[in-house]
C-alpha cells in the first residue's frame, strides 16, 4: 500500500507542477518529464523487489509502448507538443499497473484520457472563442450562425430517439464535425502569435517557412523546430537579419492528464461504465 501511495502522490505532484507551467508558459520543462520517467522506473523496480509481484514491472514496457505510440502520433499530427509527449512517457511507466481493477491501470487512464481530452479540447477552443468574441464574429459568415443552433437541435433529437450509448457516440461525431469550421477559424486567428527569435524553444511550430532575402532559411516542420533550426534562427538574429517569427500556439494539454487521473481514480473506466449503462437500457 505504501508504494501505491508514493506512486500516486508523485503523479499528482508532477502533474500539478507541469499543469501550472503549461498554463503559464505553454511549456513543460524537460527536467520535470525526465525526472518523472527516471523516478517512475526506480519506484517500479523497488516495488517489485519489495513485493515480488511480476505485474508491477511486466506491464510497464507495454504501457510505455502503447502510450508513447499514441502520444507520438498526436505530436506528428500537430495536436500535442513535445512536452505533452514527454510527460505521458513518464506517466506510462508510473501508472502502468496497480493491484486493483479488472484492467491494467494504464488502460483505464488511457481510455479516460481520450474522452476527457476530447471534451477538454472542445471546451478550451470554445472559451478562446468566447474570450475573443468581438474579433471572432467578424470572421464568421451568415451560415455559421445557422450552424450552431442546427448542431444543438441535432444533438437533442439524437438523445430523444436513440439509445443512450449510441446517442453519446453520435452526438460527439456531430459536434466534432459541426464545430470543425469554428475550430479552424479560432486556430488561424487566435492560436498563432509572433515572438522574438530568442524566445523560441525546440518543438515550436512555425506557421510558415522562414525567409530571408527571398530564400528559405528554415522550413516549417510537422515535428516543430529542431536544435539546428534554432541555431540558424538565432544566428540570423545576431546578424540583424531576423527579429521575430510567427508560430502556432497549442492548447496547454497537460491539465487534461491531471483531470483524467482524478476521474480514473474516482470512477474507474468511464467508457466501460457508459457502455454497461447503455446496453442495460437498450
Helices and strands as residue ranges (DSSP letters): H 2-25, H 30-51, H 55-76, H 82-94, H 105-131, H 133-136, H 142-161, H 164-178, H 180-190, E 192-196, G 197-199, E 205-206, E 210-212, E 215-218, H 227-238, E 244-248, H 254-267, H 270-280
